Amino acid sequence: MTLSDARGRSYPRRGMTVLLLIAVGALAGTLGAMLGIGGGIVLVPALVLGFDIPLEQAIPASLMCVVASSCSAAAGYVHNHLSDIRLGLSLELATVLGAIAGGMVAAMVAPAMVAVVFGLFTLYVALQMLLLRSPRQEPGALDDYAPANYPLGISGSFVAGGLSSLLGVGGGPLKVPLMTYGMHVPFKVASATSNLMIGVTGAASVAAYALRGHLKLALVSPLVVGVLGGAYVGSRLMPKVPTVVLKRLFAVVLLVVAAQMLWKGGRDCGRAF
């Protein structure tokens, strides 16, 4: 069996490529569970730049992994009382509506333009993590804070759902800072709550790609194996790692990813014109 891209190239189903896909999935699952972003912001550039997978196939593969990451990590966060279930349910309806709208728009957007948007968005998230200070210390329980600015959270969640469909990132990279800085939710609670939501968002987003035939299960299966294991590890590590360390280390990774995606998207846009 082989992994094949849209250009007809084949990758060995067994061997080094599959092991690398599992390793990439494990890294994405670990980081995604720790930061509440599902791992898509790592998987998409890794597949496009490292494995030369077309963007229209990398995005739905990433979305399927976002669903797997959510399923693996969310149960532990709910058990440890880190996820705010009421807040998650309040924001998820708007997120799913945005995901459906984004999936419809994705068919009309050129992959190169999506890559540029992905790079700019990743750059924004990285700078936000590096420059903005968390507004409060992390609580030990959910009764230490009260979410604010629900209109901002609902409208921002709709945008996050749209970005989930367009970029394959599950909406987490926008929802976590939205809850942290816009709704005054502590970072670790925002991360855990985002993990609870992104599975539903990812499932709503991936449907449009599957209907167009862009979801390749031969590519998804080794990634999901790695993501499930990585998300389990990440959900156990997150409560123990200082928030500042999480945000600073991942911001450096995001800066590198942003530079790579902007370069690739800009190059492809230049070729098109």
TILO-848311 format. One line per 5 residues: number of its first residue (from 0); for each residue y, z negated, x negated of N, C-alpha, C, O. Coordinates in steps of 0.02 Angstrom, whole numbers, plus 50000, padded with zeros to 5 digits. Layout:
REM residues N
NUM = Y:Z:X:Y:Z:X:Y:Z:X:Y:Z:X | ...
//
This chain:
REM residues 273
0 = 49940:50000:49958:50000:50000:50000:50063:50000:49956:50062:49974:49900 | 50116:50029:49982:50177:50036:49943:50237:50015:49983:50236:50014:50045 | 50290:49999:49946:50356:49990:49975:50394:50054:49963:50398:50077:49906 | 50422:50084:50015:50457:50147:50008:50527:50141:50036:50538:50108:50086 | 50575:50174:50002:50643:50175:50028:50655:50242:50064:50610:50283:50069
5 = 50716:50251:50088:50732:50310:50128:50731:50374:50086:50728:50429:50114 | 50733:50368:50020:50734:50427:49977:50663:50448:49955:50655:50494:49916 | 50613:50413:49982:50545:50433:49967:50514:50400:49907:50456:50413:49892 | 50551:50357:49871:50523:50323:49813:50478:50267:49836:50490:50236:49887 | 50426:50254:49797:50377:50203:49816:50378:50146:49765:50387:50158:49705
10 = 50368:50086:49789:50362:50028:49747:50293:49998:49758:50271:49993:49815 | 50258:49976:49705:50191:49949:49713:50191:49888:49757:50230:49841:49747 | 50146:49888:49805:50140:49831:49851:50115:49770:49813:50135:49714:49828 | 50071:49781:49766:50045:49726:49726:50070:49734:49655:50076:49790:49630 | 50086:49679:49622:50110:49683:49554:50178:49652:49545:50200:49609:49584
15 = 50212:49675:49493:50275:49644:49473:50329:49648:49526:50367:49601:49535 | 50334:49704:49562:50386:49712:49612:50380:49661:49667:50429:49631:49688 | 50319:49651:49691:50308:49602:49745:50324:49532:49720:50354:49492:49757 | 50304:49516:49659:50319:49450:49631:50395:49440:49625:50420:49386:49639 | 50430:49492:49604:50503:49487:49599:50535:49478:49668:50582:49439:49675
20 = 50509:49513:49718:50535:49505:49786:50524:49434:49811:50568:49405:49843 | 50465:49406:49798:50452:49337:49818:50499:49289:49782:50525:49242:49812 | 50510:49301:49717:50555:49257:49679:50627:49262:49705:50661:49211:49712 | 50650:49323:49720:50717:49331:49748:50722:49296:49816:50772:49264:49831 | 50670:49304:49857:50669:49270:49921:50671:49194:49914:50706:49161:49952
25 = 50634:49167:49865:50634:49095:49854:50702:49070:49833:50725:49018:49857 | 50736:49107:49788:50803:49088:49767:50852:49090:49825:50891:49044:49835 | 50848:49144:49864:50893:49151:49922:50880:49097:49974:50926:49068:50003 | 50815:49082:49986:50798:49030:50034:50822:48961:50013:50846:48923:50054 | 50816:48946:49949:50839:48881:49923:50914:48874:49930:50939:48824:49957
30 = 50951:48923:49905:51024:48921:49909:51047:48923:49981:51094:48888:50000 | 51015:48965:50022:51034:48971:50092:51025:48906:50130:51069:48887:50169 | 50969:48872:50118:50957:48809:50153:51005:48755:50130:51026:48713:50170 | 51022:48754:50066:51066:48703:50040:51138:48712:50064:51175:48664:50072 | 51159:48776:50075:51228:48789:50093:51237:48813:50164:51294:48823:50186
35 = 51183:48822:50202:51189:48841:50272:51207:48913:50283:51234:48930:50336 | 51191:48957:50235:51210:49027:50242:51150:49073:50250:51159:49134:50255 | 51090:49046:50251:51031:49086:50266:51005:49127:50208:50949:49153:50213 | 51043:49135:50155:51020:49173:50097:51037:49246:50097:51026:49280:50047 | 51064:49272:50153:51079:49343:50157:51131:49366:50107:51129:49422:50084
40 = 51177:49321:50091:51230:49340:50045:51204:49349:49974:51237:49378:49931 | 51143:49324:49961:51108:49336:49898:51061:49395:49904:51056:49436:49858 | 51025:49399:49960:50972:49450:49967:51000:49520:49970:50973:49565:49937 | 51054:49531:50007:51080:49600:50015:51099:49630:49948:51074:49685:49932 | 51142:49598:49908:51157:49629:49843:51098:49633:49796:51093:49680:49757
45 = 51052:49584:49800:50993:49586:49757:50950:49647:49773:50925:49681:49728 | 50940:49661:49837:50899:49719:49857:50934:49784:49841:50902:49831:49817 | 50999:49788:49854:51036:49850:49842:51044:49864:49769:51032:49920:49746 | 51064:49814:49730:51080:49824:49660:51019:49817:49615:51013:49853:49565 | 50974:49771:49631:50917:49759:49588:50857:49802:49603:50820:49820:49557
50 = 50846:49819:49667:50787:49857:49687:50804:49927:49712:50760:49965:49730 | 50868:49943:49715:50892:50009:49737:50869:50024:49808:50852:50082:49824 | 50868:49974:49851:50851:49983:49922:50914:50005:49959:50966:49975:49949 | 50910:50055:50002:50969:50076:50040:50997:50018:50081:50960:49977:50107 | 51063:50015:50088:51096:49960:50122:51072:49953:50194:51066:49898:50220
55 = 51060:50011:50227:51039:50008:50297:50969:49978:50305:50951:49959:50361 | 50929:49974:50251:50865:49940:50253:50871:49868:50226:50835:49824:50249 | 50915:49858:50178:50923:49791:50149:50951:49742:50200:50931:49683:50201 | 50998:49765:50243:51029:49719:50291:50979:49692:50342:50976:49631:50350 | 50939:49734:50377:50891:49705:50424:50837:49663:50390:50814:49614:50419
60 = 50817:49681:50329:50769:49640:50292:50799:49571:50279:50765:49520:50286 | 50862:49570:50260:50897:49507:50249:50902:49466:50313:50892:49405:50312 | 50916:49499:50368:50922:49463:50432:50856:49431:50452:50855:49375:50478 | 50800:49466:50441:50735:49436:50455:50724:49374:50412:50695:49325:50435 | 50746:49377:50350:50739:49319:50306:50785:49262:50327:50768:49204:50318
65 = 50842:49279:50355:50887:49228:50382:50851:49189:50438:50856:49128:50441 | 50816:49225:50481:50778:49193:50535:50725:49146:50505:50717:49090:50528 | 50689:49171:50455:50637:49130:50424:50666:49068:50390:50639:49013:50396 | 50723:49077:50356:50755:49020:50323:50777:48968:50373:50769:48908:50362 | 50804:48990:50429:50826:48944:50481:50767:48904:50509:50772:48843:50517
70 = 50712:48938:50522:50654:48904:50550:50626:48852:50501:50603:48799:50522 | 50629:48868:50436:50600:48822:50386:50645:48762:50374:50620:48706:50366 | 50711:48772:50373:50757:48718:50353:50781:48676:50412:50793:48616:50404 | 50790:48707:50471:50824:48672:50525:50786:48611:50549:50817:48560:50566 | 50720:48614:50551:50681:48558:50576:50693:48495:50535:50701:48441:50562
75 = 50696:48503:50469:50708:48445:50425:50777:48416:50435:50786:48355:50434 | 50827:48459:50445:50895:48435:50454:50902:48398:50521:50937:48347:50525 | 50870:48423:50573:50871:48388:50638:50837:48320:50632:50861:48270:50658 | 50781:48319:50597:50744:48256:50588:50786:48205:50550:50782:48146:50564 | 50825:48228:50501:50867:48183:50461:50936:48170:50492:50978:48138:50460
80 = 50947:48194:50553:51009:48183:50590:51070:48211:50554:51125:48183:50558 | 51061:48267:50518:51117:48301:50486:51145:48356:50530:51205:48370:50527 | 51104:48387:50571:51128:48441:50615:51162:48413:50677:51137:48366:50709 | 51219:48442:50694:51255:48423:50755:51233:48472:50810:51261:48527:50815 | 51184:48453:50850:51155:48498:50899:51205:48518:50952:51208:48576:50971
85 = 51246:48471:50975:51296:48488:51027:51345:48539:51001:51361:48587:51036 | 51370:48530:50940:51417:48578:50911:51383:48646:50902:51414:48697:50916 | 51321:48646:50878:51285:48709:50868:51277:48749:50932:51287:48809:50932 | 51258:48715:50985:51250:48750:51049:51316:48776:51076:51319:48829:51107 | 51370:48739:51064:51436:48761:51087:51459:48825:51054:51491:48867:51085
90 = 51443:48832:50990:51467:48890:50951:51418:48949:50953:51438:49006:50940 | 51355:48937:50969:51305:48989:50962:51313:49045:51013:51299:49103:50996 | 51334:49030:51073:51342:49083:51123:51392:49135:51100:51379:49195:51104 | 51450:49113:51074:51499:49160:51048:51472:49198:50988:51487:49257:50980 | 51432:49165:50947:51404:49198:50888:51356:49253:50908:51358:49308:50879
95 = 51313:49240:50957:51265:49291:50979:51301:49351:51010:51282:49408:50997 | 51353:49339:51050:51392:49394:51078:51423:49436:51022:51424:49497:51026 | 51449:49403:50972:51477:49440:50915:51425:49479:50877:51438:49534:50854 | 51364:49450:50871:51310:49485:50836:51290:49548:50873:51278:49600:50842 | 51286:49544:50939:51269:49604:50978:51322:49658:50970:51307:49717:50961
100 = 51386:49637:50973:51441:49685:50963:51439:49715:50893:51449:49775:50885 | 51426:49674:50843:51422:49699:50775:51365:49747:50764:51372:49796:50727 | 51307:49734:50796:51251:49780:50790:51266:49848:50819:51241:49899:50793 | 51306:49851:50872:51325:49915:50901:51375:49952:50857:51372:50013:50851 | 51419:49915:50825:51470:49946:50781:51438:49971:50717:51460:50020:50688
105 = 51385:49936:50693:51354:49953:50629:51330:50025:50626:51331:50055:50572 | 51309:50054:50682:51285:50123:50682:51340:50173:50667:51326:50230:50650 | 51403:50151:50675:51459:50197:50665:51496:50186:50599:51546:50218:50586 | 51472:50140:50558:51506:50122:50496:51466:50148:50436:51406:50139:50433 | 51499:50181:50388:51466:50207:50329:51442:50150:50284:51478:50100:50277
110 = 51382:50156:50254:51357:50102:50211:51404:50084:50154:51408:50025:50136 | 51439:50133:50125:51485:50118:50070:51542:50073:50093:51563:50028:50056 | 51567:50085:50153:51620:50043:50180:51595:49972:50193:51631:49924:50182 | 51533:49967:50217:51504:49900:50228:51498:49863:50161:51510:49803:50159 | 51480:49898:50108:51474:49867:50042:51542:49840:50019:51545:49786:49991
115 = 51595:49878:50031:51662:49855:50013:51681:49793:50053:51707:49744:50025 | 51668:49795:50118:51683:49737:50161:51643:49676:50137:51669:49621:50134 | 51579:49688:50121:51537:49633:50097:51566:49603:50033:51569:49542:50027 | 51588:49645:49987:51616:49621:49924:51680:49581:49936:51689:49528:49905 | 51724:49605:49979:51786:49569:49993:51772:49502:50028:51802:49451:50012
120 = 51725:49504:50074:51708:49443:50110:51676:49391:50063:51692:49332:50067 | 51633:49414:50018:51602:49369:49970:51654:49340:49923:51651:49281:49905 | 51702:49381:49903:51757:49357:49860:51797:49302:49896:51815:49252:49866 | 51809:49313:49960:51846:49262:49999:51808:49196:50001:51837:49143:49991 | 51743:49199:50014:51703:49138:50018:51702:49102:49951:51708:49041:49948
125 = 51696:49140:49897:51694:49110:49830:51760:49074:49815:51759:49018:49790 | 51815:49107:49828:51880:49076:49815:51892:49015:49859:51921:48966:49837 | 51868:49020:49921:51874:48962:49966:51837:48902:49938:51862:48846:49941 | 51777:48913:49913:51738:48858:49886:51768:48829:49822:51765:48769:49809 | 51799:48873:49781:51828:48850:49719:51895:48815:49727:51909:48766:49692
130 = 51936:48840:49773:52006:48818:49776:52020:48765:49829:52065:48724:49821 | 51981:48767:49885:51995:48720:49939:51955:48656:49930:51896:48657:49911 | 51988:48602:49943:51956:48536:49936:51930:48513:50003:51963:48522:50055 | 51870:48483:50003:51842:48457:50065:51888:48405:50094:51910:48360:50058 | 51904:48408:50160:51953:48364:50188:51931:48292:50195:51973:48248:50208
135 = 51866:48277:50187:51844:48208:50194:51779:48198:50157:51745:48247:50139 | 51761:48137:50146:51698:48122:50113:51639:48134:50160:51647:48134:50221 | 51582:48143:50130:51523:48157:50171:51499:48094:50206:51494:48041:50175 | 51486:48098:50271:51462:48039:50307:51388:48029:50300:51351:48073:50278 | 51365:47969:50318:51294:47957:50317:51261:47970:50384:51200:47974:50389
140 = 51302:47976:50437:51275:47988:50504:51325:48028:50544:51383:48034:50525 | 51303:48056:50601:51345:48100:50640:51401:48063:50676:51449:48096:50697 | 51398:47998:50683:51450:47963:50719:51511:47947:50677:51556:47911:50699 | 51513:47973:50615:51570:47960:50571:51626:48013:50578:51674:48009:50540 | 51621:48059:50622:51671:48111:50629:51671:48137:50700:51626:48122:50740
145 = 51723:48178:50717:51727:48210:50783:51753:48280:50772:51808:48288:50746 | 51716:48333:50792:51741:48402:50784:51806:48413:50822:51816:48385:50876 | 51849:48455:50793:51913:48471:50824:51919:48547:50829:51878:48584:50803 | 51972:48570:50863:51990:48641:50866:51932:48685:50891:51914:48733:50858 | 51905:48668:50949:51850:48708:50977:51870:48781:50991:51829:48825:50979
150 = 51931:48795:51016:51950:48866:51026:51946:48906:50961:51923:48963:50961 | 51969:48877:50906:51964:48911:50841:51890:48920:50822:51871:48973:50797 | 51849:48869:50833:51779:48874:50816:51743:48927:50856:51701:48963:50828 | 51758:48933:50920:51724:48983:50963:51745:49053:50944:51702:49097:50938 | 51810:49065:50935:51833:49132:50916:51808:49151:50846:51788:49208:50834
155 = 51809:49103:50800:51783:49116:50733:51709:49130:50733:51684:49169:50693 | 51672:49097:50778:51600:49109:50783:51585:49179:50808:51535:49209:50787 | 51626:49205:50853:51617:49275:50875:51624:49323:50816:51585:49369:50809 | 51675:49312:50774:51684:49353:50714:51626:49345:50666:51602:49393:50637 | 51601:49283:50659:51545:49270:50615:51483:49308:50639:51445:49334:50598
160 = 51472:49311:50705:51415:49348:50731:51421:49422:50716:51371:49454:50700 | 51481:49449:50723:51491:49520:50706:51477:49534:50633:51445:49584:50617 | 51500:49490:50588:51487:49499:50517:51412:49492:50502:51387:49523:50456 | 51378:49451:50541:51306:49444:50532:51271:49511:50540:51228:49529:50501 | 51290:49548:50593:51259:49613:50605:51280:49664:50553:51238:49703:50529
165 = 51343:49665:50536:51369:49716:50490:51346:49705:50418:51334:49753:50382 | 51341:49642:50397:51329:49627:50327:51262:49595:50313:51242:49590:50255 | 51225:49574:50364:51159:49544:50354:51160:49476:50324:51113:49457:50289 | 51214:49437:50335:51221:49372:50304:51211:49314:50352:51218:49257:50332 | 51195:49328:50415:51180:49275:50462:51240:49238:50488:51232:49192:50529
170 = 51300:49254:50468:51361:49222:50492:51376:49156:50458:51431:49130:50465 | 51328:49128:50421:51337:49063:50389:51395:49059:50340:51431:49009:50340 | 51406:49111:50298:51462:49107:50251:51530:49099:50284:51577:49076:50252 | 51536:49119:50347:51599:49108:50382:51597:49044:50424:51647:49009:50428 | 51539:49028:50454:51536:48970:50499:51541:48904:50461:51570:48856:50487
175 = 51513:48901:50401:51516:48838:50364:51589:48821:50346:51610:48765:50360 | 51627:48866:50314:51698:48848:50302:51738:48841:50367:51786:48802:50369 | 51720:48878:50419:51755:48872:50483:51747:48801:50510:51795:48770:50531 | 51685:48775:50510:51674:48707:50535:51704:48655:50488:51730:48605:50511 | 51700:48668:50422:51723:48618:50374:51799:48612:50374:51826:48557:50379
180 = 51834:48669:50369:51906:48668:50361:51944:48679:50427:52000:48656:50433 | 51913:48713:50475:51947:48725:50538:51932:48673:50591:51975:48659:50633 | 51872:48644:50589:51852:48596:50640:51842:48526:50612:51823:48480:50649 | 51855:48517:50547:51852:48451:50515:51782:48420:50519:51775:48360:50529 | 51732:48462:50510:51663:48439:50507:51644:48432:50434:51656:48478:50395
185 = 51613:48376:50413:51593:48368:50343:51548:48425:50319:51510:48453:50359 | 51553:48443:50255:51521:48502:50229:51446:48501:50240:51417:48552:50262 | 51412:48446:50225:51339:48445:50232:51318:48449:50305:51266:48479:50320 | 51356:48419:50350:51340:48425:50421:51351:48497:50444:51311:48524:50483 | 51406:48529:50420:51419:48599:50437:51363:48643:50412:51342:48690:50446
190 = 51339:48630:50351:51285:48669:50323:51221:48662:50363:51188:48712:50379 | 51203:48601:50381:51143:48590:50420:51148:48620:50490:51100:48648:50515 | 51207:48614:50521:51217:48643:50588:51215:48719:50585:51188:48750:50630 | 51243:48748:50533:51240:48820:50524:51168:48844:50518:51150:48895:50547 | 51127:48807:50481:51056:48825:50475:51022:48824:50542:50977:48865:50555
195 = 51043:48780:50586:51014:48777:50653:51031:48839:50693:50991:48862:50734 | 51091:48867:50682:51116:48923:50723:51096:48991:50696:51086:49038:50736 | 51091:48999:50631:51086:49066:50602:51021:49101:50621:51018:49163:50620 | 50969:49064:50638:50907:49097:50659:50916:49137:50723:50892:49193:50728 | 50950:49107:50772:50964:49142:50834:51010:49201:50822:50999:49256:50848
200 = 51061:49191:50781:51108:49245:50765:51073:49303:50731:51083:49361:50748 | 51030:49287:50681:50995:49339:50645:50948:49378:50690:50943:49439:50684 | 50914:49343:50736:50868:49378:50781:50906:49426:50827:50883:49481:50840 | 50965:49405:50851:51005:49449:50893:51032:49509:50854:51038:49564:50880 | 51048:49497:50790:51076:49551:50748:51025:49603:50729:51040:49663:50728
205 = 50963:49581:50713:50914:49626:50685:50886:49674:50738:50858:49726:50720 | 50893:49658:50802:50863:49699:50854:50890:49771:50852:50852:49818:50859 | 50956:49778:50842:50986:49845:50841:50959:49887:50783:50946:49946:50791 | 50949:49856:50725:50922:49892:50667:50849:49911:50679:50828:49966:50660 | 50810:49866:50710:50740:49881:50723:50733:49941:50770:50689:49983:50761
210 = 50776:49944:50820:50774:50000:50868:50790:50066:50834:50766:50118:50856 | 50829:50065:50781:50846:50127:50745:50796:50142:50689:50804:50191:50653 | 50744:50100:50681:50692:50114:50632:50709:50093:50561:50677:50117:50514 | 50759:50049:50551:50780:50029:50484:50745:49966:50460:50755:49947:50402 | 50706:49934:50502:50671:49873:50482:50604:49891:50452:50560:49916:50488
215 = 50595:49880:50387:50534:49897:50351:50494:49834:50337:50512:49795:50293 | 50439:49824:50374:50400:49763:50368:50368:49757:50299:50356:49701:50275 | 50353:49813:50267:50323:49810:50200:50371:49780:50150:50350:49750:50100 | 50436:49788:50161:50487:49757:50118:50499:49685:50138:50509:49642:50095 | 50497:49671:50203:50514:49605:50229:50461:49553:50210:50478:49496:50193
220 = 50397:49572:50214:50344:49522:50208:50345:49482:50143:50341:49420:50147 | 50352:49513:50083:50354:49470:50022:50418:49429:50019:50418:49374:49992 | 50473:49455:50046:50535:49417:50046:50529:49354:50088:50551:49300:50069 | 50498:49361:50147:50491:49304:50192:50447:49250:50161:50461:49191:50169 | 50395:49270:50124:50352:49221:50090:50395:49178:50043:50389:49117:50043
225 = 50436:49210:50004:50479:49173:49958:50532:49132:49994:50545:49075:49974 | 50562:49160:50046:50615:49125:50082:50589:49062:50115:50622:49010:50113 | 50530:49065:50146:50502:49005:50179:50493:48948:50129:50511:48891:50144 | 50464:48963:50072:50455:48911:50021:50521:48886:49994:50531:48826:49986 | 50568:48933:49980:50632:48913:49953:50673:48871:50002:50705:48823:49982
230 = 50671:48889:50066:50708:48852:50116:50681:48781:50123:50719:48734:50133 | 50615:48774:50118:50586:48706:50122:50611:48663:50064:50630:48606:50074 | 50612:48692:50004:50637:48655:49945:50711:48640:49953:50733:48584:49940 | 50750:48690:49974:50822:48680:49981:50840:48627:50031:50887:48589:50021 | 50803:48625:50087:50819:48575:50138:50804:48504:50113:50835:48456:50137
235 = 50758:48497:50066:50743:48431:50038:50794:48413:49984:50810:48354:49975 | 50821:48463:49948:50868:48449:49895:50939:48436:49920:50975:48395:49892 | 50959:48471:49974:51029:48469:49995:51057:48399:50006:51112:48385:49982 | 51022:48354:50041:51051:48287:50051:51061:48248:49987:51100:48200:49985 | 51026:48268:49932:51029:48230:49870:51080:48257:49820:51099:48222:49773
240 = 51103:48319:49829:51148:48351:49781:51220:48340:49803:51236:48351:49862 | 51265:48320:49757:51335:48311:49775:51365:48376:49802:51351:48431:49777 | 51407:48369:49852:51438:48428:49884:51478:48469:49834:51475:48531:49835 | 51515:48437:49791:51557:48473:49742:51514:48516:49697:51533:48573:49681 | 51456:48491:49676:51411:48530:49633:51385:48591:49670:51384:48646:49643
245 = 51365:48582:49733:51340:48638:49773:51392:48693:49778:51377:48752:49768 | 51453:48675:49795:51505:48724:49807:51527:48759:49744:51538:48820:49745 | 51533:48723:49688:51556:48754:49626:51504:48803:49597:51521:48858:49576 | 51441:48782:49595:51390:48824:49567:51381:48888:49608:51376:48943:49580 | 51379:48882:49673:51369:48941:49714:51429:48987:49714:51422:49047:49720
250 = 51489:48959:49706:51549:49000:49703:51547:49047:49642:51569:49104:49647 | 51520:49024:49587:51513:49067:49528:51466:49125:49542:51480:49182:49524 | 51410:49111:49576:51363:49164:49594:51397:49214:49641:51388:49274:49633 | 51435:49189:49689:51468:49234:49736:51519:49278:49702:51527:49336:49722 | 51554:49253:49652:51603:49295:49617:51569:49354:49582:51594:49410:49583
255 = 51511:49341:49552:51474:49395:49519:51450:49445:49571:51456:49506:49561 | 51423:49421:49626:51399:49465:49679:51456:49507:49708:51448:49566:49720 | 51514:49476:49719:51572:49512:49747:51593:49568:49701:51606:49624:49723 | 51595:49554:49636:51615:49606:49588:51566:49665:49589:51587:49723:49587 | 51501:49650:49592:51451:49703:49593:51455:49745:49656:51451:49807:49652
260 = 51462:49714:49714:51463:49751:49777:51527:49791:49784:51525:49847:49810 | 51584:49764:49761:51646:49803:49763:51642:49864:49717:51667:49918:49734 | 51611:49855:49660:51603:49912:49614:51559:49966:49646:51576:50025:49644 | 51502:49946:49674:51456:49995:49704:51488:50028:49764:51484:50089:49771 | 51518:49989:49808:51550:50018:49867:51607:50064:49850:51614:50118:49879
265 = 51649:50043:49802:51704:50086:49781:51680:50150:49749:51709:50203:49759 | 51626:50146:49709:51598:50206:49677:51572:50255:49729:51584:50315:49725 | 51535:50229:49779:51507:50272:49830:51561:50303:49875:51556:50360:49897 | 51613:50263:49889:51668:50289:49928:51704:50345:49890:51724:50395:49920 | 51712:50336:49824:51743:50388:49784:51704:50452:49783:51732:50506:49783
270 = 51637:50446:49781:51595:50505:49782:51600:50542:49849:51599:50603:49851 | 51606:50502:49903:51610:50533:49969:51673:50573:49978:51673:50623:50014 | 51727:50552:49945:51790:50588:49951:51801:50636:49893:51852:50670:49891
//
